[in-house]
Amino acid sequence: MKEDDKFFAEAPFICVKAMEKGVNIIGVTRGETTKIHHTEKLDRNEVLIAQFTEHTSAIKVRGKAEIYTPYGVIHSGETEESV
C-alpha cells in the first residue's frame, strides 16, 4: 500500500440523506483547475456516503438534504421560512 493510499483510507467522509426527490451530489477535482468529475442524483430518503480523495477536494450538494459530517449535521436547501 502506497503512503497516499494510507492517507486517503482515513480521509474524512460525509453521508448525504436526500429529503426530497432529485438531490444532486457533485464531486469536484483538486489541482490547478477545478472540474466536476462525478455526479449522483438521489431520490427522497436515499443515502450516499462520499469520501474526500486524491481526486475529490470538494463535494457540492444541491437540493434539500441532511449532510452528516465529523463536525455535525448540515441541512441544505432550506429557506429562512422553513428554519
Distance bins in CASP14 RR format, pairs under 12 A and 6 or more apart:
PFRMAT RR
TARGET T0000
AUTHOR 0000-0000-0000
RMODE 2
METHOD distances of the structure
MODEL  1
1 7 0 0 0 0 0 1 0 0 0 0 0
1 8 0 0 0 0 0 1 0 0 0 0 0
1 9 0 0 0 0 1 0 0 0 0 0 0
1 10 0 0 0 0 0 1 0 0 0 0 0
2 8 0 0 0 0 1 0 0 0 0 0 0
2 9 0 0 0 0 0 1 0 0 0 0 0
2 54 0 0 0 0 0 1 0 0 0 0 0
3 9 0 0 0 0 0 1 0 0 0 0 0
3 10 0 0 0 0 0 1 0 0 0 0 0
3 54 0 0 0 0 0 1 0 0 0 0 0
4 10 0 0 0 0 0 1 0 0 0 0 0
4 11 0 0 0 0 0 1 0 0 0 0 0
4 53 0 0 0 0 1 0 0 0 0 0 0
4 54 1 0 0 1 0 0 0 0 0 0 0
4 55 0 0 0 0 0 1 0 0 0 0 0
5 11 0 0 0 0 0 1 0 0 0 0 0
5 53 0 0 0 0 0 1 0 0 0 0 0
5 54 0 0 0 0 1 0 0 0 0 0 0
6 54 0 0 0 0 0 1 0 0 0 0 0
7 51 0 0 0 0 0 1 0 0 0 0 0
7 52 0 0 0 0 0 1 0 0 0 0 0
7 53 0 0 0 0 1 0 0 0 0 0 0
7 54 0 0 0 0 1 0 0 0 0 0 0
8 30 0 0 0 0 0 1 0 0 0 0 0
8 51 1 0 0 1 0 0 0 0 0 0 0
8 52 1 0 0 1 0 0 0 0 0 0 0
8 53 1 0 1 0 0 0 0 0 0 0 0
8 54 1 0 1 0 0 0 0 0 0 0 0
8 55 0 0 0 0 1 0 0 0 0 0 0
8 56 0 0 0 0 1 0 0 0 0 0 0
8 57 0 0 0 0 0 1 0 0 0 0 0
9 51 0 0 0 0 1 0 0 0 0 0 0
9 52 0 0 0 0 0 1 0 0 0 0 0
9 53 0 0 0 0 1 0 0 0 0 0 0
9 54 0 0 0 0 0 1 0 0 0 0 0
10 51 0 0 0 0 1 0 0 0 0 0 0
10 52 0 0 0 0 0 1 0 0 0 0 0
10 53 0 0 0 0 0 1 0 0 0 0 0
10 70 0 0 0 0 0 1 0 0 0 0 0
11 30 0 0 0 0 0 1 0 0 0 0 0
11 50 0 0 0 0 0 1 0 0 0 0 0
11 51 1 0 1 0 0 0 0 0 0 0 0
11 52 1 0 1 0 0 0 0 0 0 0 0
11 53 1 0 0 1 0 0 0 0 0 0 0
11 54 0 0 0 0 1 0 0 0 0 0 0
11 55 0 0 0 0 0 1 0 0 0 0 0
11 56 0 0 0 0 1 0 0 0 0 0 0
11 57 0 0 0 0 0 1 0 0 0 0 0
11 59 0 0 0 0 0 1 0 0 0 0 0
11 70 0 0 0 0 0 1 0 0 0 0 0
12 49 0 0 0 0 0 1 0 0 0 0 0
12 50 0 0 0 0 1 0 0 0 0 0 0
12 51 1 0 0 1 0 0 0 0 0 0 0
12 52 1 0 1 0 0 0 0 0 0 0 0
12 53 0 0 0 0 0 1 0 0 0 0 0
12 56 0 0 0 0 0 1 0 0 0 0 0
12 57 0 0 0 0 0 1 0 0 0 0 0
12 58 0 0 0 0 0 1 0 0 0 0 0
12 59 0 0 0 0 0 1 0 0 0 0 0
12 68 0 0 0 0 0 1 0 0 0 0 0
12 69 1 0 0 1 0 0 0 0 0 0 0
12 70 1 0 1 0 0 0 0 0 0 0 0
12 71 0 0 0 0 1 0 0 0 0 0 0
12 72 0 0 0 0 0 1 0 0 0 0 0
13 48 0 0 0 0 0 1 0 0 0 0 0
13 49 1 0 0 1 0 0 0 0 0 0 0
13 50 1 0 0 1 0 0 0 0 0 0 0
13 51 1 0 1 0 0 0 0 0 0 0 0
13 52 1 0 0 1 0 0 0 0 0 0 0
13 53 0 0 0 0 1 0 0 0 0 0 0
13 56 0 0 0 0 0 1 0 0 0 0 0
13 59 0 0 0 0 1 0 0 0 0 0 0
13 67 0 0 0 0 0 1 0 0 0 0 0
13 68 0 0 0 0 1 0 0 0 0 0 0
13 69 0 0 0 0 1 0 0 0 0 0 0
13 70 0 0 0 0 1 0 0 0 0 0 0
14 25 0 0 0 0 1 0 0 0 0 0 0
14 27 0 0 0 0 0 1 0 0 0 0 0
14 47 0 0 0 0 0 1 0 0 0 0 0
14 48 0 0 0 0 1 0 0 0 0 0 0
14 49 1 0 0 1 0 0 0 0 0 0 0
14 50 1 0 1 0 0 0 0 0 0 0 0
14 51 1 0 0 1 0 0 0 0 0 0 0
14 52 0 0 0 0 1 0 0 0 0 0 0
14 56 0 0 0 0 0 1 0 0 0 0 0
14 58 0 0 0 0 0 1 0 0 0 0 0
14 59 1 0 0 1 0 0 0 0 0 0 0
14 60 0 0 0 0 0 1 0 0 0 0 0
14 61 0 0 0 0 1 0 0 0 0 0 0
14 65 0 0 0 0 0 1 0 0 0 0 0
14 66 0 0 0 0 0 1 0 0 0 0 0
14 67 1 0 1 0 0 0 0 0 0 0 0
14 68 1 0 0 1 0 0 0 0 0 0 0
14 69 1 0 1 0 0 0 0 0 0 0 0
14 70 0 0 0 0 1 0 0 0 0 0 0
14 71 0 0 0 0 1 0 0 0 0 0 0
14 72 0 0 0 0 1 0 0 0 0 0 0
14 73 0 0 0 0 0 1 0 0 0 0 0
14 74 0 0 0 0 1 0 0 0 0 0 0
14 76 0 0 0 0 0 1 0 0 0 0 0
15 25 0 0 0 0 0 1 0 0 0 0 0
15 42 0 0 0 0 0 1 0 0 0 0 0
15 46 0 0 0 0 0 1 0 0 0 0 0
15 47 1 0 0 1 0 0 0 0 0 0 0
15 48 1 0 0 1 0 0 0 0 0 0 0
15 49 1 0 1 0 0 0 0 0 0 0 0
15 50 1 0 0 1 0 0 0 0 0 0 0
15 51 0 0 0 0 0 1 0 0 0 0 0
15 59 0 0 0 0 0 1 0 0 0 0 0
15 61 0 0 0 0 0 1 0 0 0 0 0
15 65 0 0 0 0 1 0 0 0 0 0 0
15 66 0 0 0 0 1 0 0 0 0 0 0
15 67 1 0 0 1 0 0 0 0 0 0 0
15 68 1 0 1 0 0 0 0 0 0 0 0
15 69 0 0 0 0 1 0 0 0 0 0 0
15 70 0 0 0 0 0 1 0 0 0 0 0
15 72 0 0 0 0 0 1 0 0 0 0 0
15 73 0 0 0 0 1 0 0 0 0 0 0
15 74 0 0 0 0 0 1 0 0 0 0 0
16 22 0 0 0 0 0 1 0 0 0 0 0
16 23 1 0 0 1 0 0 0 0 0 0 0
16 24 0 0 0 0 0 1 0 0 0 0 0
16 25 1 0 1 0 0 0 0 0 0 0 0
16 26 0 0 0 0 0 1 0 0 0 0 0
16 27 0 0 0 0 0 1 0 0 0 0 0
16 40 0 0 0 0 1 0 0 0 0 0 0
16 41 0 0 0 0 0 1 0 0 0 0 0
16 42 1 0 0 1 0 0 0 0 0 0 0
16 45 0 0 0 0 0 1 0 0 0 0 0
16 46 0 0 0 0 1 0 0 0 0 0 0
16 47 1 0 0 1 0 0 0 0 0 0 0
16 48 1 0 1 0 0 0 0 0 0 0 0
16 49 1 0 0 1 0 0 0 0 0 0 0
16 50 1 0 0 1 0 0 0 0 0 0 0
16 51 0 0 0 0 0 1 0 0 0 0 0
16 59 0 0 0 0 1 0 0 0 0 0 0
16 60 0 0 0 0 0 1 0 0 0 0 0
16 61 1 0 1 0 0 0 0 0 0 0 0
16 62 0 0 0 0 0 1 0 0 0 0 0
16 63 0 0 0 0 1 0 0 0 0 0 0
16 64 0 0 0 0 0 1 0 0 0 0 0
16 65 1 0 1 0 0 0 0 0 0 0 0
16 66 1 0 0 1 0 0 0 0 0 0 0
16 67 1 0 1 0 0 0 0 0 0 0 0
16 68 1 0 0 1 0 0 0 0 0 0 0
16 69 0 0 0 0 1 0 0 0 0 0 0
16 73 0 0 0 0 0 1 0 0 0 0 0
16 74 0 0 0 0 1 0 0 0 0 0 0
16 75 0 0 0 0 0 1 0 0 0 0 0
16 76 0 0 0 0 1 0 0 0 0 0 0
16 77 0 0 0 0 0 1 0 0 0 0 0
17 23 0 0 0 0 1 0 0 0 0 0 0
17 25 0 0 0 0 0 1 0 0 0 0 0
17 42 0 0 0 0 1 0 0 0 0 0 0
17 43 0 0 0 0 0 1 0 0 0 0 0
17 44 0 0 0 0 1 0 0 0 0 0 0
17 45 1 0 0 1 0 0 0 0 0 0 0
17 46 1 0 0 1 0 0 0 0 0 0 0
17 47 1 0 1 0 0 0 0 0 0 0 0
17 48 0 0 0 0 1 0 0 0 0 0 0
17 49 0 0 0 0 0 1 0 0 0 0 0
17 61 0 0 0 0 0 1 0 0 0 0 0
17 63 0 0 0 0 0 1 0 0 0 0 0
17 64 0 0 0 0 0 1 0 0 0 0 0
17 65 1 0 0 1 0 0 0 0 0 0 0
17 66 1 0 1 0 0 0 0 0 0 0 0
17 67 1 0 0 1 0 0 0 0 0 0 0
17 68 1 0 0 1 0 0 0 0 0 0 0
17 73 0 0 0 0 1 0 0 0 0 0 0
17 74 0 0 0 0 0 1 0 0 0 0 0
17 75 0 0 0 0 0 1 0 0 0 0 0
17 76 0 0 0 0 0 1 0 0 0 0 0
18 24 0 0 0 0 1 0 0 0 0 0 0
18 25 0 0 0 0 1 0 0 0 0 0 0
18 40 0 0 0 0 1 0 0 0 0 0 0
18 41 0 0 0 0 1 0 0 0 0 0 0
18 42 1 1 0 0 0 0 0 0 0 0 0
18 43 1 0 0 1 0 0 0 0 0 0 0
18 44 1 0 1 0 0 0 0 0 0 0 0
18 45 1 0 0 1 0 0 0 0 0 0 0
18 46 1 0 1 0 0 0 0 0 0 0 0
18 47 1 0 0 1 0 0 0 0 0 0 0
18 48 0 0 0 0 1 0 0 0 0 0 0
18 61 0 0 0 0 1 0 0 0 0 0 0
18 62 0 0 0 0 0 1 0 0 0 0 0
18 63 1 0 0 1 0 0 0 0 0 0 0
18 64 1 0 0 1 0 0 0 0 0 0 0
18 65 1 0 1 0 0 0 0 0 0 0 0
18 66 0 0 0 0 1 0 0 0 0 0 0
18 67 0 0 0 0 0 1 0 0 0 0 0
18 76 0 0 0 0 0 1 0 0 0 0 0
18 77 0 0 0 0 0 1 0 0 0 0 0
19 42 0 0 0 0 1 0 0 0 0 0 0
19 43 0 0 0 0 0 1 0 0 0 0 0
19 44 1 0 0 1 0 0 0 0 0 0 0
19 45 1 0 0 1 0 0 0 0 0 0 0
19 46 0 0 0 0 0 1 0 0 0 0 0
19 47 0 0 0 0 0 1 0 0 0 0 0
19 61 0 0 0 0 0 1 0 0 0 0 0
19 63 0 0 0 0 1 0 0 0 0 0 0
19 64 1 0 1 0 0 0 0 0 0 0 0
19 65 1 0 1 0 0 0 0 0 0 0 0
19 66 1 0 0 1 0 0 0 0 0 0 0
19 67 0 0 0 0 0 1 0 0 0 0 0
19 73 0 0 0 0 0 1 0 0 0 0 0
19 75 0 0 0 0 1 0 0 0 0 0 0
19 76 0 0 0 0 1 0 0 0 0 0 0
19 77 0 0 0 0 1 0 0 0 0 0 0
19 78 0 0 0 0 1 0 0 0 0 0 0
19 82 0 0 0 0 0 1 0 0 0 0 0
20 41 0 0 0 0 0 1 0 0 0 0 0
20 42 0 0 0 0 1 0 0 0 0 0 0
20 43 0 0 0 0 1 0 0 0 0 0 0
20 44 1 0 1 0 0 0 0 0 0 0 0
20 45 0 0 0 0 1 0 0 0 0 0 0
20 46 0 0 0 0 0 1 0 0 0 0 0
20 61 0 0 0 0 0 1 0 0 0 0 0
20 62 0 0 0 0 0 1 0 0 0 0 0
20 63 1 0 0 1 0 0 0 0 0 0 0
20 64 1 0 1 0 0 0 0 0 0 0 0
20 65 1 0 0 1 0 0 0 0 0 0 0
20 66 0 0 0 0 0 1 0 0 0 0 0
20 75 0 0 0 0 0 1 0 0 0 0 0
20 76 0 0 0 0 0 1 0 0 0 0 0
20 77 0 0 0 0 1 0 0 0 0 0 0
20 78 0 0 0 0 0 1 0 0 0 0 0
20 82 0 0 0 0 0 1 0 0 0 0 0
21 41 0 0 0 0 1 0 0 0 0 0 0
21 42 0 0 0 0 1 0 0 0 0 0 0
21 43 1 0 1 0 0 0 0 0 0 0 0
21 44 1 0 1 0 0 0 0 0 0 0 0
21 45 0 0 0 0 1 0 0 0 0 0 0
21 46 0 0 0 0 1 0 0 0 0 0 0
21 63 0 0 0 0 1 0 0 0 0 0 0
21 64 0 0 0 0 1 0 0 0 0 0 0
21 65 0 0 0 0 0 1 0 0 0 0 0
22 39 0 0 0 0 0 1 0 0 0 0 0
22 40 0 0 0 0 1 0 0 0 0 0 0
22 41 1 0 1 0 0 0 0 0 0 0 0
22 42 1 0 0 1 0 0 0 0 0 0 0
22 43 1 0 0 1 0 0 0 0 0 0 0
22 44 0 0 0 0 1 0 0 0 0 0 0
22 45 0 0 0 0 0 1 0 0 0 0 0
22 46 0 0 0 0 1 0 0 0 0 0 0
22 48 0 0 0 0 0 1 0 0 0 0 0
22 61 0 0 0 0 0 1 0 0 0 0 0
22 62 0 0 0 0 1 0 0 0 0 0 0
22 63 1 0 0 1 0 0 0 0 0 0 0
22 64 0 0 0 0 1 0 0 0 0 0 0
22 65 0 0 0 0 1 0 0 0 0 0 0
22 77 0 0 0 0 0 1 0 0 0 0 0
23 39 0 0 0 0 0 1 0 0 0 0 0
23 40 0 0 0 0 1 0 0 0 0 0 0
23 41 1 0 0 1 0 0 0 0 0 0 0
23 42 1 0 1 0 0 0 0 0 0 0 0
23 43 0 0 0 0 1 0 0 0 0 0 0
23 44 0 0 0 0 1 0 0 0 0 0 0
23 45 0 0 0 0 0 1 0 0 0 0 0
23 46 1 0 0 1 0 0 0 0 0 0 0
23 47 0 0 0 0 0 1 0 0 0 0 0
23 48 0 0 0 0 1 0 0 0 0 0 0
23 60 0 0 0 0 0 1 0 0 0 0 0
23 61 1 0 0 1 0 0 0 0 0 0 0
23 62 1 0 0 1 0 0 0 0 0 0 0
23 63 1 0 1 0 0 0 0 0 0 0 0
23 64 1 0 0 1 0 0 0 0 0 0 0
23 65 1 0 1 0 0 0 0 0 0 0 0
23 66 0 0 0 0 0 1 0 0 0 0 0
23 67 0 0 0 0 0 1 0 0 0 0 0
23 75 0 0 0 0 0 1 0 0 0 0 0
23 76 0 0 0 0 1 0 0 0 0 0 0
23 77 0 0 0 0 1 0 0 0 0 0 0
24 36 0 0 0 0 0 1 0 0 0 0 0
24 38 0 0 0 0 0 1 0 0 0 0 0
24 39 1 0 0 1 0 0 0 0 0 0 0
24 40 1 0 0 1 0 0 0 0 0 0 0
24 41 1 0 1 0 0 0 0 0 0 0 0
24 42 1 0 0 1 0 0 0 0 0 0 0
24 43 0 0 0 0 0 1 0 0 0 0 0
24 46 0 0 0 0 0 1 0 0 0 0 0
24 48 0 0 0 0 0 1 0 0 0 0 0
24 59 0 0 0 0 0 1 0 0 0 0 0
24 60 1 0 0 1 0 0 0 0 0 0 0
24 61 1 0 0 1 0 0 0 0 0 0 0
24 62 1 0 1 0 0 0 0 0 0 0 0
24 63 1 0 0 1 0 0 0 0 0 0 0
24 64 0 0 0 0 0 1 0 0 0 0 0
24 65 0 0 0 0 1 0 0 0 0 0 0
24 76 0 0 0 0 0 1 0 0 0 0 0
24 77 0 0 0 0 0 1 0 0 0 0 0
25 36 0 0 0 0 0 1 0 0 0 0 0
25 37 0 0 0 0 0 1 0 0 0 0 0
25 38 0 0 0 0 1 0 0 0 0 0 0
25 39 1 0 0 1 0 0 0 0 0 0 0
25 40 1 0 1 0 0 0 0 0 0 0 0
25 41 1 0 0 1 0 0 0 0 0 0 0
25 42 1 0 0 1 0 0 0 0 0 0 0
25 46 0 0 0 0 0 1 0 0 0 0 0
25 47 0 0 0 0 0 1 0 0 0 0 0
25 48 1 0 1 0 0 0 0 0 0 0 0
25 49 0 0 0 0 0 1 0 0 0 0 0
25 50 1 0 0 1 0 0 0 0 0 0 0
25 56 0 0 0 0 0 1 0 0 0 0 0
25 58 0 0 0 0 0 1 0 0 0 0 0
25 59 1 0 0 1 0 0 0 0 0 0 0
25 60 1 0 0 1 0 0 0 0 0 0 0
25 61 1 0 1 0 0 0 0 0 0 0 0
25 62 0 0 0 0 1 0 0 0 0 0 0
25 63 0 0 0 0 1 0 0 0 0 0 0
25 65 0 0 0 0 1 0 0 0 0 0 0
25 67 0 0 0 0 1 0 0 0 0 0 0
25 76 0 0 0 0 0 1 0 0 0 0 0
26 34 0 0 0 0 0 1 0 0 0 0 0
26 35 0 0 0 0 0 1 0 0 0 0 0
26 36 1 0 1 0 0 0 0 0 0 0 0
26 37 0 0 0 0 1 0 0 0 0 0 0
26 38 1 0 0 1 0 0 0 0 0 0 0
26 39 1 0 1 0 0 0 0 0 0 0 0
26 40 0 0 0 0 1 0 0 0 0 0 0
26 41 0 0 0 0 0 1 0 0 0 0 0
26 42 0 0 0 0 0 1 0 0 0 0 0
26 48 0 0 0 0 0 1 0 0 0 0 0
26 50 0 0 0 0 0 1 0 0 0 0 0
26 56 0 0 0 0 0 1 0 0 0 0 0
26 58 0 0 0 0 1 0 0 0 0 0 0
26 59 1 0 0 1 0 0 0 0 0 0 0
26 60 1 0 1 0 0 0 0 0 0 0 0
26 61 1 0 0 1 0 0 0 0 0 0 0
26 62 1 0 0 1 0 0 0 0 0 0 0
26 63 0 0 0 0 0 1 0 0 0 0 0
27 34 0 0 0 0 1 0 0 0 0 0 0
27 35 0 0 0 0 1 0 0 0 0 0 0
27 36 1 0 0 1 0 0 0 0 0 0 0
27 37 1 0 1 0 0 0 0 0 0 0 0
27 38 1 0 1 0 0 0 0 0 0 0 0
27 39 1 0 0 1 0 0 0 0 0 0 0
27 40 0 0 0 0 1 0 0 0 0 0 0
27 48 0 0 0 0 0 1 0 0 0 0 0
27 50 1 0 0 1 0 0 0 0 0 0 0
27 51 0 0 0 0 0 1 0 0 0 0 0
27 52 0 0 0 0 1 0 0 0 0 0 0
27 53 0 0 0 0 1 0 0 0 0 0 0
27 55 0 0 0 0 1 0 0 0 0 0 0
27 56 1 0 1 0 0 0 0 0 0 0 0
27 57 0 0 0 0 1 0 0 0 0 0 0
27 58 1 0 0 1 0 0 0 0 0 0 0
27 59 1 0 1 0 0 0 0 0 0 0 0
27 60 1 0 0 1 0 0 0 0 0 0 0
27 61 0 0 0 0 1 0 0 0 0 0 0
27 62 0 0 0 0 0 1 0 0 0 0 0
28 34 1 0 1 0 0 0 0 0 0 0 0
28 35 1 0 0 1 0 0 0 0 0 0 0
28 36 1 0 0 1 0 0 0 0 0 0 0
28 37 1 0 0 1 0 0 0 0 0 0 0
28 38 0 0 0 0 1 0 0 0 0 0 0
28 39 0 0 0 0 0 1 0 0 0 0 0
28 50 0 0 0 0 0 1 0 0 0 0 0
28 52 0 0 0 0 0 1 0 0 0 0 0
28 53 0 0 0 0 0 1 0 0 0 0 0
28 55 0 0 0 0 1 0 0 0 0 0 0
28 56 1 0 0 1 0 0 0 0 0 0 0
28 57 1 0 0 1 0 0 0 0 0 0 0
28 58 1 0 1 0 0 0 0 0 0 0 0
28 59 1 0 0 1 0 0 0 0 0 0 0
28 60 1 0 0 1 0 0 0 0 0 0 0
28 61 0 0 0 0 0 1 0 0 0 0 0
29 35 1 0 1 0 0 0 0 0 0 0 0
29 36 1 0 0 1 0 0 0 0 0 0 0
29 37 1 0 1 0 0 0 0 0 0 0 0
29 38 0 0 0 0 1 0 0 0 0 0 0
29 52 0 0 0 0 0 1 0 0 0 0 0
29 53 0 0 0 0 1 0 0 0 0 0 0
29 54 0 0 0 0 1 0 0 0 0 0 0
29 55 1 0 1 0 0 0 0 0 0 0 0
29 56 1 0 0 1 0 0 0 0 0 0 0
29 57 1 0 0 1 0 0 0 0 0 0 0
29 58 0 0 0 0 1 0 0 0 0 0 0
29 59 0 0 0 0 0 1 0 0 0 0 0
29 60 0 0 0 0 0 1 0 0 0 0 0
30 37 0 0 0 0 1 0 0 0 0 0 0
30 52 0 0 0 0 1 0 0 0 0 0 0
30 53 0 0 0 0 1 0 0 0 0 0 0
30 54 1 0 0 1 0 0 0 0 0 0 0
30 55 1 0 0 1 0 0 0 0 0 0 0
30 56 1 0 0 1 0 0 0 0 0 0 0
30 57 1 1 0 0 0 0 0 0 0 0 0
30 58 1 0 0 1 0 0 0 0 0 0 0
30 59 0 0 0 0 0 1 0 0 0 0 0
31 37 0 0 0 0 0 1 0 0 0 0 0
31 54 0 0 0 0 0 1 0 0 0 0 0
31 55 0 0 0 0 1 0 0 0 0 0 0
31 56 0 0 0 0 0 1 0 0 0 0 0
31 57 1 0 0 1 0 0 0 0 0 0 0
31 58 0 0 0 0 0 1 0 0 0 0 0
32 57 0 0 0 0 0 1 0 0 0 0 0
33 57 0 0 0 0 0 1 0 0 0 0 0
34 55 0 0 0 0 0 1 0 0 0 0 0
34 56 0 0 0 0 0 1 0 0 0 0 0
34 57 1 0 0 1 0 0 0 0 0 0 0
34 58 1 0 0 1 0 0 0 0 0 0 0
34 60 0 0 0 0 0 1 0 0 0 0 0
35 55 0 0 0 0 0 1 0 0 0 0 0
35 56 0 0 0 0 0 1 0 0 0 0 0
35 57 0 0 0 0 0 1 0 0 0 0 0
35 58 0 0 0 0 0 1 0 0 0 0 0
36 55 0 0 0 0 0 1 0 0 0 0 0
36 56 0 0 0 0 0 1 0 0 0 0 0
36 57 0 0 0 0 0 1 0 0 0 0 0
36 58 0 0 0 0 1 0 0 0 0 0 0
36 59 0 0 0 0 0 1 0 0 0 0 0
36 60 0 0 0 0 1 0 0 0 0 0 0
36 62 0 0 0 0 0 1 0 0 0 0 0
37 53 0 0 0 0 0 1 0 0 0 0 0
37 54 0 0 0 0 0 1 0 0 0 0 0
37 55 1 0 0 1 0 0 0 0 0 0 0
37 56 1 0 0 1 0 0 0 0 0 0 0
37 57 0 0 0 0 0 1 0 0 0 0 0
37 58 0 0 0 0 0 1 0 0 0 0 0
37 59 0 0 0 0 0 1 0 0 0 0 0
37 60 0 0 0 0 0 1 0 0 0 0 0
38 48 0 0 0 0 0 1 0 0 0 0 0
38 50 0 0 0 0 1 0 0 0 0 0 0
38 51 0 0 0 0 0 1 0 0 0 0 0
38 53 0 0 0 0 0 1 0 0 0 0 0
38 55 0 0 0 0 1 0 0 0 0 0 0
38 56 1 0 0 1 0 0 0 0 0 0 0
38 58 0 0 0 0 0 1 0 0 0 0 0
38 59 0 0 0 0 1 0 0 0 0 0 0
38 60 0 0 0 0 0 1 0 0 0 0 0
39 48 0 0 0 0 0 1 0 0 0 0 0
39 50 0 0 0 0 0 1 0 0 0 0 0
39 59 0 0 0 0 0 1 0 0 0 0 0
39 60 0 0 0 0 1 0 0 0 0 0 0
39 61 0 0 0 0 0 1 0 0 0 0 0
39 62 0 0 0 0 1 0 0 0 0 0 0
40 46 0 0 0 0 1 0 0 0 0 0 0
40 47 0 0 0 0 0 1 0 0 0 0 0
40 48 1 0 1 0 0 0 0 0 0 0 0
40 49 0 0 0 0 0 1 0 0 0 0 0
40 50 0 0 0 0 1 0 0 0 0 0 0
40 59 0 0 0 0 0 1 0 0 0 0 0
40 60 0 0 0 0 0 1 0 0 0 0 0
40 61 0 0 0 0 0 1 0 0 0 0 0
40 62 0 0 0 0 0 1 0 0 0 0 0
40 65 0 0 0 0 0 1 0 0 0 0 0
41 48 0 0 0 0 1 0 0 0 0 0 0
41 61 0 0 0 0 0 1 0 0 0 0 0
41 62 0 0 0 0 1 0 0 0 0 0 0
41 63 0 0 0 0 0 1 0 0 0 0 0
41 65 0 0 0 0 0 1 0 0 0 0 0
42 48 1 0 1 0 0 0 0 0 0 0 0
42 49 0 0 0 0 0 1 0 0 0 0 0
42 50 0 0 0 0 0 1 0 0 0 0 0
42 61 0 0 0 0 1 0 0 0 0 0 0
42 62 0 0 0 0 0 1 0 0 0 0 0
42 63 0 0 0 0 1 0 0 0 0 0 0
42 64 0 0 0 0 0 1 0 0 0 0 0
42 65 1 0 0 1 0 0 0 0 0 0 0
42 66 0 0 0 0 0 1 0 0 0 0 0
42 67 0 0 0 0 0 1 0 0 0 0 0
42 76 0 0 0 0 0 1 0 0 0 0 0
43 65 0 0 0 0 0 1 0 0 0 0 0
44 63 0 0 0 0 0 1 0 0 0 0 0
44 64 0 0 0 0 1 0 0 0 0 0 0
44 65 0 0 0 0 1 0 0 0 0 0 0
44 66 0 0 0 0 0 1 0 0 0 0 0
45 64 0 0 0 0 0 1 0 0 0 0 0
45 65 0 0 0 0 0 1 0 0 0 0 0
45 66 0 0 0 0 0 1 0 0 0 0 0
46 65 0 0 0 0 1 0 0 0 0 0 0
46 66 0 0 0 0 0 1 0 0 0 0 0
47 65 0 0 0 0 1 0 0 0 0 0 0
47 66 0 0 0 0 1 0 0 0 0 0 0
47 67 0 0 0 0 0 1 0 0 0 0 0
47 68 0 0 0 0 1 0 0 0 0 0 0
48 59 0 0 0 0 1 0 0 0 0 0 0
48 61 0 0 0 0 1 0 0 0 0 0 0
48 65 0 0 0 0 1 0 0 0 0 0 0
48 66 0 0 0 0 0 1 0 0 0 0 0
48 67 0 0 0 0 1 0 0 0 0 0 0
48 68 0 0 0 0 0 1 0 0 0 0 0
49 59 0 0 0 0 0 1 0 0 0 0 0
49 67 0 0 0 0 0 1 0 0 0 0 0
49 68 0 0 0 0 1 0 0 0 0 0 0
49 69 0 0 0 0 0 1 0 0 0 0 0
50 56 1 0 0 1 0 0 0 0 0 0 0
50 58 0 0 0 0 0 1 0 0 0 0 0
50 59 1 0 1 0 0 0 0 0 0 0 0
50 60 0 0 0 0 0 1 0 0 0 0 0
50 61 0 0 0 0 1 0 0 0 0 0 0
50 65 0 0 0 0 0 1 0 0 0 0 0
50 67 0 0 0 0 1 0 0 0 0 0 0
50 68 0 0 0 0 0 1 0 0 0 0 0
50 69 0 0 0 0 0 1 0 0 0 0 0
51 57 0 0 0 0 0 1 0 0 0 0 0
51 59 0 0 0 0 1 0 0 0 0 0 0
51 69 0 0 0 0 0 1 0 0 0 0 0
51 70 0 0 0 0 0 1 0 0 0 0 0
52 58 0 0 0 0 1 0 0 0 0 0 0
52 59 1 0 0 1 0 0 0 0 0 0 0
52 69 0 0 0 0 0 1 0 0 0 0 0
52 70 0 0 0 0 0 1 0 0 0 0 0
53 59 0 0 0 0 0 1 0 0 0 0 0
59 65 0 0 0 0 0 1 0 0 0 0 0
59 67 0 0 0 0 1 0 0 0 0 0 0
59 69 0 0 0 0 0 1 0 0 0 0 0
59 74 0 0 0 0 0 1 0 0 0 0 0
59 76 0 0 0 0 0 1 0 0 0 0 0
60 67 0 0 0 0 0 1 0 0 0 0 0
60 76 0 0 0 0 1 0 0 0 0 0 0
61 67 1 0 1 0 0 0 0 0 0 0 0
61 68 0 0 0 0 0 1 0 0 0 0 0
61 69 0 0 0 0 0 1 0 0 0 0 0
61 74 0 0 0 0 1 0 0 0 0 0 0
61 75 0 0 0 0 0 1 0 0 0 0 0
61 76 1 0 1 0 0 0 0 0 0 0 0
61 77 0 0 0 0 1 0 0 0 0 0 0
61 78 0 0 0 0 0 1 0 0 0 0 0
62 76 1 0 0 1 0 0 0 0 0 0 0
62 77 0 0 0 0 1 0 0 0 0 0 0
63 75 0 0 0 0 0 1 0 0 0 0 0
63 76 1 0 1 0 0 0 0 0 0 0 0
63 77 1 0 1 0 0 0 0 0 0 0 0
63 78 0 0 0 0 1 0 0 0 0 0 0
63 79 0 0 0 0 0 1 0 0 0 0 0
64 74 0 0 0 0 0 1 0 0 0 0 0
64 75 1 0 0 1 0 0 0 0 0 0 0
64 76 1 0 0 1 0 0 0 0 0 0 0
64 77 1 0 1 0 0 0 0 0 0 0 0
64 78 1 0 0 1 0 0 0 0 0 0 0
64 79 0 0 0 0 1 0 0 0 0 0 0
64 82 0 0 0 0 1 0 0 0 0 0 0
65 73 0 0 0 0 0 1 0 0 0 0 0
65 74 0 0 0 0 1 0 0 0 0 0 0
65 75 1 0 0 1 0 0 0 0 0 0 0
65 76 1 0 1 0 0 0 0 0 0 0 0
65 77 1 0 0 1 0 0 0 0 0 0 0
65 78 0 0 0 0 1 0 0 0 0 0 0
66 72 0 0 0 0 0 1 0 0 0 0 0
66 73 1 0 1 0 0 0 0 0 0 0 0
66 74 1 0 0 1 0 0 0 0 0 0 0
66 75 1 0 1 0 0 0 0 0 0 0 0
66 76 0 0 0 0 1 0 0 0 0 0 0
66 77 0 0 0 0 0 1 0 0 0 0 0
66 78 0 0 0 0 0 1 0 0 0 0 0
67 73 1 0 0 1 0 0 0 0 0 0 0
67 74 1 0 1 0 0 0 0 0 0 0 0
67 75 1 0 0 1 0 0 0 0 0 0 0
67 76 1 0 0 1 0 0 0 0 0 0 0
67 77 0 0 0 0 0 1 0 0 0 0 0
67 78 0 0 0 0 0 1 0 0 0 0 0
68 74 0 0 0 0 1 0 0 0 0 0 0
68 75 0 0 0 0 0 1 0 0 0 0 0
68 76 0 0 0 0 0 1 0 0 0 0 0
69 75 0 0 0 0 0 1 0 0 0 0 0
69 76 0 0 0 0 0 1 0 0 0 0 0
75 82 0 0 0 0 1 0 0 0 0 0 0
75 83 0 0 0 0 1 0 0 0 0 0 0
76 82 0 0 0 0 0 1 0 0 0 0 0
77 83 0 0 0 0 0 1 0 0 0 0 0
END
